Amino acid sequence: MVYAMDFEKPLVDLENKLNELKSLQGAKQKDVADEIIYLEDQLEKLKELIYSELTPWQIIQITRHPSRPRTLDYLNYIFNDFTELHGDRLYHDDPAIVGGLARFDKTFVMVVGHQKGKNAKSNVHRNFGMPHPEGYRKALRLFKMAEKFFLPVITFIDTPGAYPGVGAEKRGQSLAIAENVKELSMLNTVVISVNIGEGGSGGALALSVGDALIMLENSYYSVASPEACASILWHDETKAPKAAEELNLTSKDLIKLGIVDEIVTEPLGGAHRDPDEVYYHLRNTLKKHINKLKKSKIEDVKKKRWERIRAFGNF
């Protein structure tokens, strides 16, 4: 493992020992062949044990893994002929939101999503996936363009939240988010949202309103990060794991509440373990939902969308 989380340390130790044995040459390697087979078996059992009983806090750690596929990875591997469009035509281009035209099989679509970096330099450039208001206004511009040409909209959610800086607030952060939520709820075209990682507060909600909501297995939605929640409730950020338990933020929690339509399974250990497998499963899931929604009249789609939104929170 290049990067290991705390709960993965036993796996790292076992993998290191296994690699040491495999590096032995000649007769020595034959002498330890049985032990290698034994350790490989133990490694698989340990993976199953650790990853089959993940806590919400451990799921969040997987969600934040630096090697986890980002929006542009999905756009490049699931779609064809992606052409990125820039700018909100009001202020400037926000790299924390990417979007543009693409082709999904034989269907032309508009894709928009949060974009994080994969290292320190790219994370700074992408503002750690935290959009400014101009990012959300860029997204809205693309939504309206898709509506004009009757293109299905597919959004990708992966943000710890909208950027809370003074400049962002001065330029209308809350208004930009609210306008996106309103316009998506009324958009005259199909809208499918996919949560591929973090779903933090209104910053995530601004791209999440639509006709179908798909979540990757190790993704989450939360009104606030567990760290922020712990600071507010107990004035102690170290109680974030406890907050994660209370927030009901995992994909399994949310599908029980009727908020999520489908969960896409991930490889054991997270999407970063085998991105190609995730791309394959998500592509099939998107194809199913697009084909289903395209068969309906847009008036019926919008009616069901409104009923779906209004049903949230009813128990």
C-alpha positions as CSV (number, residue, x, y, z in Angstrom):
1,M,0.0,0.0,0.0
2,V,1.3,3.5,-0.9
3,Y,-1.1,5.1,1.6
4,A,-2.6,3.2,4.5
5,M,-5.3,4.3,7.0
6,D,-5.0,3.5,10.7
7,F,-7.3,0.5,10.6
8,E,-5.3,-1.0,7.6
9,K,-2.1,-1.3,9.6
10,P,-2.4,-5.0,10.2
11,L,-2.9,-5.5,6.5
12,V,0.2,-3.5,5.8
13,D,2.3,-5.5,8.2
14,L,1.1,-8.8,6.7
15,E,1.7,-7.5,3.1
16,N,5.2,-6.4,3.9
17,K,6.0,-9.8,5.4
18,L,4.6,-11.5,2.4
19,N,6.6,-9.3,0.0
20,E,9.8,-10.1,1.9
21,L,9.2,-13.8,1.5
22,K,8.4,-13.5,-2.2
23,S,11.6,-11.6,-2.8
24,L,13.7,-14.5,-1.7
25,Q,15.5,-16.3,-4.6
26,G,16.4,-19.8,-5.5
27,A,16.3,-22.6,-2.9
28,K,15.2,-20.2,-0.1
29,Q,12.1,-19.4,-2.0
30,K,11.1,-23.0,-2.3
31,D,11.7,-23.5,1.4
32,V,9.1,-20.8,2.2
33,A,6.6,-21.6,-0.5
34,D,4.2,-23.1,1.9
35,E,4.4,-20.1,4.2
36,I,3.7,-17.8,1.3
37,I,0.6,-19.7,0.4
38,Y,-0.5,-19.6,4.1
39,L,0.1,-15.9,4.4
40,E,-1.8,-15.1,1.2
41,D,-4.7,-17.0,2.5
42,Q,-4.5,-15.2,5.9
43,L,-4.2,-11.9,4.0
44,E,-7.5,-12.5,2.1
45,K,-9.3,-13.5,5.3
46,L,-8.0,-10.4,7.1
47,K,-9.2,-8.1,4.3
48,E,-12.6,-9.7,4.4
49,L,-12.7,-9.3,8.2
50,I,-11.6,-5.6,8.2
51,Y,-13.6,-4.3,5.2
52,S,-16.8,-6.2,5.9
53,E,-17.4,-4.5,9.3
54,L,-16.4,-0.9,8.6
55,T,-17.6,1.8,10.9
56,P,-19.0,5.1,9.5
57,W,-15.7,6.8,10.4
58,Q,-13.7,4.2,8.6
59,I,-15.9,4.6,5.5
60,I,-15.2,8.4,5.6
61,Q,-11.5,7.7,5.7
62,I,-11.8,5.5,2.6
63,T,-13.9,8.3,1.0
64,R,-11.1,10.7,1.6
65,H,-8.3,8.4,0.3
66,P,-5.9,10.5,-1.9
67,S,-5.9,7.8,-4.6
68,R,-9.7,7.5,-4.9
69,P,-10.9,8.2,-8.5
70,R,-12.0,11.8,-9.1
71,T,-14.7,13.3,-11.3
72,L,-12.3,13.7,-14.3
73,D,-11.3,10.0,-14.0
74,Y,-14.9,9.0,-14.4
75,L,-15.4,11.4,-17.3
76,N,-12.4,10.1,-19.1
77,Y,-13.1,6.4,-18.6
78,I,-16.9,6.2,-18.8
79,F,-17.7,8.8,-21.4
80,N,-16.3,9.6,-24.9
81,D,-15.4,12.9,-26.5
82,F,-15.5,14.9,-23.3
83,T,-15.1,18.6,-24.1
84,E,-14.6,20.8,-21.0
85,L,-16.4,24.1,-20.9
86,H,-15.1,26.9,-18.7
87,G,-16.3,30.0,-16.8
88,D,-19.5,31.4,-15.4
89,R,-19.5,34.4,-17.7
90,L,-19.7,36.7,-14.6
91,Y,-16.5,36.4,-12.7
92,H,-14.0,33.7,-13.7
93,D,-13.5,29.9,-14.0
94,D,-13.5,27.8,-10.8
95,P,-11.4,24.7,-11.1
96,A,-13.2,23.1,-8.2
97,I,-16.1,22.5,-10.6
98,V,-15.5,20.8,-14.0
99,G,-18.1,20.2,-16.7
100,G,-18.8,20.0,-20.4
101,L,-20.3,18.0,-23.2
102,A,-19.7,14.3,-23.7
103,R,-21.1,11.2,-25.3
104,F,-22.4,8.3,-23.3
105,D,-22.8,5.4,-25.7
106,K,-24.9,7.0,-28.5
107,T,-26.4,9.7,-26.2
108,F,-24.9,13.2,-26.0
109,V,-25.0,14.4,-22.4
110,M,-23.9,17.3,-20.1
111,V,-21.6,16.2,-17.3
112,V,-20.8,18.4,-14.3
113,G,-18.9,17.6,-11.1
114,H,-16.8,18.6,-8.2
115,Q,-13.1,18.1,-8.8
116,K,-10.5,17.4,-6.1
117,G,-6.7,17.1,-6.7
118,K,-4.6,14.1,-6.1
119,N,-1.5,15.7,-4.5
120,A,-0.7,19.0,-2.7
121,K,-0.2,21.1,-5.8
122,S,-3.4,19.9,-7.6
123,N,-5.4,20.1,-4.4
124,V,-4.4,23.8,-4.0
125,H,-5.3,24.5,-7.6
126,R,-8.7,22.7,-7.2
127,N,-9.3,24.3,-3.7
128,F,-9.6,20.8,-2.3
129,G,-12.9,20.4,-4.2
130,M,-14.6,23.3,-2.4
131,P,-16.3,25.5,-5.0
132,H,-16.7,29.3,-5.0
133,P,-20.0,30.8,-6.1
134,E,-18.6,31.2,-9.6
135,G,-18.2,27.4,-9.7
136,Y,-21.8,26.8,-9.0
137,R,-22.8,29.5,-11.5
138,K,-20.7,27.8,-14.1
139,A,-22.6,24.6,-13.3
140,L,-25.9,26.4,-13.6
141,R,-24.8,27.8,-17.0
142,L,-24.1,24.3,-18.2
143,F,-27.4,23.0,-16.8
144,K,-29.3,25.6,-18.7
145,M,-27.4,24.8,-21.9
146,A,-28.3,21.2,-21.5
147,E,-31.9,22.1,-21.1
148,K,-31.8,24.2,-24.3
149,F,-30.6,21.2,-26.3
150,F,-32.6,18.6,-24.4
151,L,-29.4,16.8,-23.2
152,P,-29.5,14.6,-20.1
153,V,-27.5,16.0,-17.2
154,I,-25.2,13.8,-15.1
155,T,-23.6,15.3,-12.0
156,F,-20.8,13.9,-9.9
157,I,-20.6,14.9,-6.2
158,D,-17.3,14.9,-4.3
159,T,-16.8,17.9,-2.0
160,P,-16.3,18.4,1.8
161,G,-18.5,21.5,1.3
162,A,-18.7,24.9,-0.5
163,Y,-15.8,27.2,0.2
164,P,-16.6,29.3,3.3
165,G,-14.2,32.2,2.7
166,V,-15.1,35.8,3.1
167,G,-14.7,36.5,-0.7
168,A,-17.0,33.6,-1.6
169,E,-19.6,34.9,0.9
170,K,-19.3,38.4,-0.6
171,R,-19.9,37.1,-4.1
172,G,-23.1,35.3,-3.0
173,Q,-22.2,31.7,-2.1
174,S,-25.5,30.8,-0.4
175,L,-27.5,32.4,-3.2
176,A,-25.6,30.5,-5.9
177,I,-26.2,27.2,-4.1
178,A,-29.9,28.0,-3.6
179,E,-30.3,28.9,-7.3
180,N,-28.8,25.6,-8.4
181,V,-31.2,23.7,-6.1
182,K,-34.2,25.6,-7.4
183,E,-33.2,25.3,-11.1
184,L,-32.3,21.6,-10.9
185,S,-35.7,20.8,-9.4
186,M,-37.4,22.4,-12.4
187,L,-35.0,21.6,-15.2
188,N,-36.7,20.5,-18.4
189,T,-34.4,17.6,-19.0
190,V,-33.3,14.4,-17.2
191,V,-31.0,14.8,-14.3
192,I,-29.0,12.0,-12.7
193,S,-26.6,12.6,-9.7
194,V,-23.8,10.3,-8.7
195,N,-22.0,10.7,-5.3
196,I,-18.5,9.3,-5.8
197,G,-17.0,10.5,-2.5
198,E,-17.8,13.2,0.0
199,G,-21.2,14.9,0.1
200,G,-20.7,17.8,2.4
201,S,-23.7,20.1,3.2
202,G,-25.1,22.6,0.7
203,G,-21.9,22.4,-1.4
204,A,-23.0,18.9,-2.3
205,L,-26.7,19.5,-2.5
206,A,-26.2,22.1,-5.2
207,L,-25.4,19.2,-7.7
208,S,-27.5,16.5,-6.1
209,V,-31.1,17.4,-7.0
210,G,-32.5,15.3,-9.8
211,D,-34.5,12.3,-11.0
212,A,-32.2,9.6,-9.6
213,L,-29.4,9.6,-7.0
214,I,-26.7,7.0,-7.2
215,M,-24.1,6.6,-4.5
216,L,-20.8,4.6,-4.5
217,E,-20.7,2.2,-1.6
218,N,-18.0,4.1,0.3
219,S,-19.4,7.6,-0.1
220,Y,-21.4,9.8,2.3
221,Y,-23.8,12.7,2.6
222,S,-23.8,14.9,5.7
223,V,-25.2,18.3,6.9
224,A,-21.7,18.9,8.3
225,S,-18.4,17.0,8.5
226,P,-18.0,14.7,11.5
227,E,-15.2,17.0,12.7
228,A,-17.4,20.1,12.6
229,C,-20.4,18.3,14.1
230,A,-18.2,17.1,17.0
231,S,-16.9,20.6,17.6
232,I,-20.4,22.0,17.7
233,L,-22.0,19.3,19.9
234,W,-19.2,18.4,22.2
235,H,-16.6,21.1,21.6
236,D,-14.1,18.3,20.9
237,E,-13.1,17.6,17.3
238,T,-11.5,14.3,18.4
239,K,-15.0,12.9,18.9
240,A,-15.5,12.9,15.1
241,P,-15.9,9.1,15.0
242,K,-18.8,9.3,17.5
243,A,-20.4,12.1,15.4
244,A,-20.1,9.9,12.2
245,E,-22.1,7.2,14.0
246,E,-24.8,9.7,14.9
247,L,-25.2,11.4,11.5
248,N,-26.5,8.4,9.5
249,L,-24.4,9.5,6.6
250,T,-23.4,6.3,4.8
251,S,-24.9,5.0,1.6
252,K,-26.5,2.1,3.5
253,D,-28.1,4.6,6.0
254,L,-29.5,6.8,3.2
255,I,-30.9,4.0,1.0
256,K,-32.9,2.9,4.1
257,L,-34.2,6.4,4.4
258,G,-35.4,6.4,0.8
259,I,-33.0,9.2,-0.3
260,V,-30.8,7.1,-2.5
261,D,-32.0,5.1,-5.5
262,E,-29.1,2.8,-6.0
263,I,-25.7,1.9,-4.4
264,V,-22.8,0.9,-6.7
265,T,-20.6,-1.6,-5.0
266,E,-16.9,-1.0,-4.7
267,P,-13.9,-3.4,-4.6
268,L,-12.9,-4.7,-1.2
269,G,-11.0,-1.8,0.4
270,G,-12.5,1.0,-1.7
271,A,-12.7,2.3,-5.3
272,H,-8.9,3.1,-5.4
273,R,-8.2,-0.6,-5.1
274,D,-9.6,-1.3,-8.6
275,P,-11.0,1.8,-10.4
276,D,-11.7,-0.2,-13.6
277,E,-14.2,-2.3,-11.7
278,V,-16.0,0.8,-10.4
279,Y,-16.0,2.4,-13.8
280,Y,-17.6,-0.8,-15.3
281,H,-20.4,-1.1,-12.6
282,L,-21.2,2.7,-12.7
283,R,-21.4,2.7,-16.4
284,N,-23.9,-0.1,-16.4
285,T,-25.9,1.6,-13.6
286,L,-26.0,5.0,-15.5
287,K,-27.0,3.2,-18.7
288,K,-30.0,1.6,-16.9
289,H,-31.2,4.9,-15.4
290,I,-30.7,7.0,-18.6
291,N,-32.6,4.4,-20.7
292,K,-35.4,4.3,-18.2
293,L,-35.8,8.0,-17.9
294,K,-35.5,8.7,-21.6
295,K,-38.6,6.5,-22.2
296,S,-40.8,8.9,-20.2
297,K,-42.2,12.3,-21.3
298,I,-40.3,15.2,-19.6
299,E,-43.6,16.4,-18.0
300,D,-43.9,13.0,-16.3
301,V,-40.2,13.0,-15.3
302,K,-40.6,16.4,-13.7
303,K,-43.7,15.4,-11.9
304,K,-42.0,12.4,-10.4
305,R,-39.0,14.5,-9.5
306,W,-41.1,17.0,-7.6
307,E,-42.9,14.2,-5.8
308,R,-39.6,12.6,-4.9
309,I,-38.2,15.8,-3.5
310,R,-41.3,16.6,-1.5
311,A,-41.2,13.1,0.0
312,F,-37.8,13.6,1.6
313,G,-38.1,13.8,5.4
314,N,-41.5,12.1,5.5
315,F,-41.5,9.1,7.9
